[in-house]
Amino acid sequence: MRTGVWLVGGRGSVAVTSTVGALALRAGLAEPTGCVTELPALRAAALPALADLVFGGHDVVTTPLTKKAEALAEAGVLPARLVAALTEELATVEAELRPAPTGERQASVIEEIVADLTGFRERHGLDRVVVVNVSSTEPVPAADPAHADLAALDAALAVGSPLPPSSAYAYAAFTAGCSYVDFTPSTGARLPAVAELARRAGVPYAGHDGKTGETLVKSVLAPMFAMRNLKVRTWSGLNLLGGGDGANLADPAANAAKSASKQRVLGETLGYLPQGNTRIEYVDDIGDFKTAWDLVTFSGFLGTAMRMEFSWHGCDSALAAPLLLDLARLTAAAHRAGRTGPLPELAFFFKDPLGEVPHALADQWGILCAFARGLDADRTEGTPDAVAA
């Protein structure tokens, strides 16, 4: 099943790491470390093969893909030998990257995006295209009556730009018959009018905010405290980020959107929200790496006060990139199986997942495994694609 992966922010660190990684796996130059869909529990026959993924995308910047990959290699994110070995393959992907459309009327911008997606699908004879948002985090948009109803939104689009950029991409993806994944905390398909369009178009979507570091640890530790009936009094964290993501999060509005996403797992898992918050600071010198430090205070039997601390130092692009490949494969398979609307079964991958879902990582893993088994069952029972094959 040839599947297009259209990356919004296709020249950014996460997108380029995903692209290089997929090309390296296809060429047999690397192991699929970090790709959970390569684990036995998730290796469903319904998923498109990694070798069947075709990449394209939009970006506002024009840095050549090879130059960005070389810069990531110099920063220690990518192995330099892979970048050198994949020059021709990266040039092929370069030809499928387009400038992000701009304009005063969002309807025209959306039309350009739809044309790019449709052209991409037709040029490569793709069965499906998954649009994945890995662009900069947006501030939470102001309330707008047009966001609640599709007819009202269409009328507003005809005269202005009522949607945040991530939602405009979701709207364009659904219009083009593509599924959509938001790996950022941006609004995306969460607006009722845009979600309605997905249902009408018969396409699935997933999100939000990829779970790669500190929040991943929280989703394991918080259930431990809950299951041992230990009272968490405070949970505070400090995240130091460099690179483009850190620079973007220096904006207070974008920072607030990200911080809120990171705290949700505690309230959902513990059943209450302990005192404390998560701070995010930009430190240019650490580049594409990030460091997180958390302090947890808690009470045990008879109120005995205790504490724990943990730190996390990692490369966000290298942690996120394989998850993008997983999400593209799973979402494409869900589309093939006839799934429409939100995919809460993919909560395992997100800080702020869609729907009423558990936030403990082990529970999310069980749901994800059952979802993958179900995709295989749908395939053997004769979905339209299976019949055609």
C-alpha positions in Angstrom: 0.0 0.0 0.0 1.9 3.0 -1.3 1.3 5.8 1.3 2.2 9.5 1.1 3.5 11.2 4.2 3.0 15.0 3.7 4.9 16.8 6.4 3.8 20.3 7.5 7.1 21.8 8.5 9.0 19.4 6.1 12.4 21.1 6.5 12.3 21.1 10.3 14.5 18.9 12.6 11.8 16.3 13.3 10.6 16.0 9.7 14.1 15.8 8.3 15.1 13.2 10.9 12.0 11.1 10.1 12.8 11.4 6.4 16.4 10.4 6.7 15.4 7.6 9.0 12.9 6.2 6.7 15.3 6.3 3.7 18.0 4.6 5.8 15.6 1.8 6.9 14.6 1.3 3.3 18.2 1.0 2.2 19.0 -1.4 5.0 21.5 1.1 6.6 19.9 1.3 10.0 17.8 -0.6 12.5 14.2 0.5 13.3 15.1 1.4 16.9 12.3 3.5 18.4 9.7 2.4 15.8 7.0 0.7 17.9 5.2 -0.6 14.9 8.2 -2.9 14.4 7.6 -4.6 17.7 5.9 -8.1 17.4 2.8 -6.9 19.2 2.2 -4.2 16.6 3.7 -5.6 13.4 0.3 -5.8 11.6 0.1 -6.9 8.0 -2.4 -4.1 7.4 0.2 -1.4 7.9 2.0 0.0 4.9 5.6 -1.1 4.7 8.3 1.4 5.7 9.6 1.0 2.1 6.2 2.1 0.7 6.2 5.5 2.4 6.7 8.5 0.0 7.6 11.9 1.5 6.6 15.4 0.6 5.6 18.5 2.5 5.4 22.3 3.0 7.6 24.7 4.9 8.0 28.4 5.2 11.8 28.1 5.1 13.9 27.2 2.0 17.0 25.5 3.5 17.8 22.6 1.2 17.0 19.2 2.7 20.6 18.0 2.4 21.9 21.1 4.1 19.5 20.7 7.0 20.5 17.0 7.3 24.2 17.9 7.3 23.5 20.5 10.1 21.7 17.8 12.1 24.7 15.5 11.6 27.1 18.2 12.9 24.8 18.6 15.9 24.9 14.9 16.7 21.3 14.2 15.8 21.9 12.2 12.7 24.9 9.9 11.8 27.0 11.7 9.2 27.5 8.5 7.3 23.8 8.2 6.6 23.5 11.7 5.3 26.4 11.1 3.0 25.0 7.8 1.8 21.5 9.2 1.1 22.3 12.3 -1.0 20.4 11.1 -4.1 17.4 9.9 -2.1 17.2 13.2 -0.2 17.3 15.0 -3.6 14.2 13.0 -4.6 12.3 14.1 -1.5 13.5 17.7 -2.0 11.6 17.8 -5.3 8.4 17.1 -3.4 8.8 19.9 -0.8 6.7 23.0 -1.6 6.7 26.6 -0.1 3.9 26.9 2.4 1.0 28.8 0.7 0.2 32.3 2.0 -2.4 34.8 1.3 -5.0 37.2 2.8 -7.9 34.8 2.1 -7.6 31.5 3.8 -9.9 29.8 1.2 -7.3 30.4 -1.5 -4.5 29.1 0.8 -6.5 26.0 1.4 -7.2 25.5 -2.3 -3.4 25.6 -2.9 -2.7 23.1 -0.2 -5.4 20.8 -1.6 -3.9 21.1 -5.1 -0.4 20.2 -3.7 -1.8 17.2 -1.9 -3.8 16.0 -4.9 -0.9 16.4 -7.2 1.4 14.5 -4.8 -1.0 11.6 -4.7 -1.5 11.5 -8.4 2.2 11.8 -9.4 3.2 8.9 -7.2 0.1 6.7 -7.6 -0.5 6.7 -3.9 -3.3 4.7 -2.3 -3.5 7.3 0.6 -1.8 10.4 1.9 -1.4 11.2 5.6 -0.8 14.8 6.5 1.4 15.2 9.6 1.8 18.5 11.3 5.3 19.0 12.8 5.4 22.8 12.4 5.8 25.3 15.2 3.4 25.3 18.2 0.6 27.9 17.8 -1.0 29.9 20.6 -4.5 28.8 21.6 -6.9 30.7 19.2 -9.5 33.1 20.4 -13.1 31.8 20.4 -14.8 32.3 17.0 -18.5 31.4 16.3 -17.3 30.2 12.8 -15.4 27.4 14.5 -18.5 25.7 15.8 -20.4 25.0 12.5 -19.1 23.9 9.1 -21.5 26.1 7.1 -20.5 29.2 9.1 -16.9 28.3 8.7 -17.2 28.0 5.0 -18.8 31.4 4.8 -16.1 32.9 7.0 -13.4 31.4 4.8 -14.8 33.0 1.7 -14.0 36.5 3.1 -11.1 36.1 5.6 -8.9 33.8 7.6 -10.8 32.5 10.6 -8.7 29.4 11.2 -5.3 28.9 13.0 -2.8 27.5 10.5 -2.9 23.9 11.9 -6.7 23.9 11.4 -6.4 25.2 7.9 -4.1 22.3 7.1 -6.6 19.8 8.7 -9.4 21.4 6.6 -7.3 21.1 3.4 -6.3 17.5 4.2 -9.9 16.4 4.8 -11.0 18.3 1.6 -8.4 16.3 -0.3 -9.5 13.0 1.2 -6.3 12.7 3.3 -6.1 11.7 7.0 -4.4 14.1 9.4 -2.1 13.7 12.4 -1.2 16.6 14.7 2.1 15.9 16.5 2.0 19.4 18.0 -0.2 20.9 20.7 -1.8 23.2 18.1 -5.5 23.2 17.5 -5.6 21.1 14.3 -8.9 19.2 13.9 -10.2 19.9 17.4 -12.5 22.6 16.2 -16.1 21.2 15.8 -16.5 22.6 12.3 -13.3 20.9 11.1 -14.1 17.7 12.9 -17.5 17.7 11.1 -15.7 18.0 7.7 -13.6 14.9 8.6 -16.7 12.9 9.2 -18.3 14.1 6.0 -15.1 13.3 4.1 -14.9 9.8 5.7 -11.3 10.2 6.9 -9.6 9.7 10.3 -7.4 12.0 12.3 -5.1 11.7 15.4 -3.3 14.0 17.9 -2.2 15.9 19.9 1.4 16.8 21.0 3.8 13.9 20.6 4.8 12.3 23.9 8.6 11.9 23.7 10.4 12.8 26.9 9.4 14.2 30.3 5.7 13.5 29.8 6.4 9.9 28.7 8.1 9.4 32.1 5.1 11.1 33.9 2.7 8.7 32.2 4.7 5.8 33.7 5.4 7.2 37.2 2.0 8.8 37.9 0.1 5.5 37.7 2.7 4.0 40.2 1.7 6.6 42.8 -2.0 6.1 42.1 -1.7 2.2 42.3 0.3 2.4 45.6 -2.3 4.9 47.0 0.5 7.5 47.7 -0.6 11.1 47.8 1.3 13.3 45.4 1.5 16.8 47.0 3.5 18.6 44.3 4.9 17.9 40.9 7.0 20.6 39.3 9.2 20.4 36.2 11.7 22.5 34.4 12.3 21.9 30.6 15.3 23.4 28.9 15.1 23.3 25.1 17.3 24.6 22.3 16.8 24.5 18.5 13.8 25.8 16.6 11.2 24.3 19.0 12.8 26.0 21.9 13.0 29.3 20.1 9.3 29.1 19.1 8.4 28.3 22.7 10.1 31.5 23.9 6.8 33.1 22.8 4.6 33.2 25.9 1.4 32.2 24.1 3.0 29.2 22.4 4.7 28.3 25.7 1.4 28.3 27.6 -0.2 26.0 25.0 2.7 23.5 25.4 2.8 23.6 29.2 -0.9 23.0 29.5 -0.6 19.9 27.3 2.3 18.5 29.5 0.3 18.8 32.8 -2.9 17.0 31.7 -1.5 13.5 32.3 -1.2 14.1 36.0 -4.8 15.2 36.6 -6.2 12.4 34.4 -4.0 9.7 36.0 -4.0 10.7 39.6 -7.6 11.9 39.7 -6.5 15.2 41.1 -4.0 17.9 40.1 -1.1 18.3 42.5 0.4 21.7 43.2 3.1 22.8 40.7 3.5 23.4 37.1 5.9 22.8 34.1 8.2 25.6 33.0 9.8 25.6 29.6 12.8 27.8 28.9 14.8 28.3 25.7 18.6 27.6 25.9 20.1 28.2 22.5 23.4 26.5 23.4 22.0 23.0 23.8 20.7 23.0 20.2 18.4 20.0 19.2 18.7 18.4 22.7 16.6 19.0 25.7 17.0 18.5 29.5 14.1 18.1 31.9 14.2 18.0 35.7 11.2 17.1 37.9 10.7 17.3 41.6 7.9 15.2 43.1 6.9 15.4 46.8 4.4 12.8 48.2 3.0 11.4 51.4 3.1 7.8 52.5 1.6 5.9 55.4 0.7 8.1 58.4 1.6 11.2 56.3 5.3 10.6 56.1 6.7 13.2 53.7 8.9 11.9 50.9 10.3 13.1 47.6 11.8 11.9 44.3 13.6 13.7 41.5 14.4 12.6 38.0 16.2 14.2 35.0 15.9 13.4 31.3 18.4 14.4 28.7 17.6 13.5 25.2 17.3 14.5 21.5 13.7 15.3 20.8 14.0 14.9 17.1 15.5 11.4 17.4 12.7 10.5 19.9 9.9 11.9 17.8 11.0 10.8 14.3 10.2 7.1 14.6 6.9 7.9 16.2 6.0 10.0 13.1 6.6 6.9 10.9 4.5 4.8 13.3 1.6 7.3 13.2 1.7 7.6 9.4 1.5 3.8 9.1 -1.2 3.3 11.7 -3.4 6.2 10.4 -3.1 5.1 6.8 -4.2 1.6 7.8 -7.1 3.0 9.8 -8.2 5.0 6.8 -8.0 1.8 4.7 -10.1 0.0 7.2 -12.8 2.6 6.9 -12.3 4.5 10.2 -13.7 8.0 10.3 -13.1 10.8 12.8 -10.8 10.8 15.8 -8.5 7.8 16.6 -8.4 7.7 20.4 -6.7 4.3 20.2 -3.5 6.2 19.3 -3.4 7.9 22.6 -0.1 6.1 23.4 1.7 8.6 21.2 0.3 11.8 22.6 0.5 14.1 25.7 -3.0 15.4 25.1 -4.8 12.6 23.2 -8.2 12.9 21.6 -11.3 11.4 23.4 -12.0 10.0 26.8 -9.0 7.7 27.1 -6.7 6.5 29.9 -3.4 8.4 30.3 -1.3 5.6 31.9 1.1 4.4 29.4 0.5 0.7 30.1 -3.2 1.1 29.5 -2.6 3.0 26.3 -0.3 0.3 25.1 -2.9 -2.4 25.6 -5.5 -0.3 23.6 -2.9 0.3 20.8 -2.1 -3.4 20.5 -5.8 -4.3 20.3 -6.2 -1.6 17.7 -3.4 -3.1 15.5 -5.0 -6.6 15.8 -8.3 -5.1 14.7 -6.7 -3.5 11.6 -5.5 -7.0 10.6 -8.9 -8.4 11.2 -10.5 -5.7 9.1 -8.1 -6.5 6.3 -8.8 -10.2 6.3 -12.5 -9.7 6.4 -12.5 -7.9 3.1 -12.2 -4.1 3.2 -12.5 -2.5 -0.2 -8.7 -2.4 -0.7 -8.4 -6.0 0.4 -11.0 -7.1 -2.1 -9.3 -5.1 -4.9 -6.0 -6.8 -4.1 
